[in-house]
């Protein structure tokens, strides 16, 4: 019985995390990029100005306020995590320079998602 569960789980994992998943993720990224007129590139300057422009200035001088930079740093700290850092290092170590190229391409397409 346990072998059957392992086989079914393996088949589902191969389907979900295989080629169909990559096609769906890249396809949705490209589709959303086209629909939003490549907002990840056209509004990049504005987003950097918003986040880094008021780097150390607090709009409200109250004690409980945070700057946009502090909010981004907190969100990135909660999102990135050790697993992503180790995953990128492992991809670079095993894949070489080609892995870096595809990591950048997937990041550019994934920004809109």
ABEGO torsion letter per residue (X at the ends): XAAAAAAAAAAAAAAAABAAAAAAAAAAAAAAAAAAGGAAAAAAAAAAAAAAABAABBABABAABBBAAAAAAAAAAAAAEAAAAAAAAAAAAAAEAAAAAAAAAAAAAAAAX
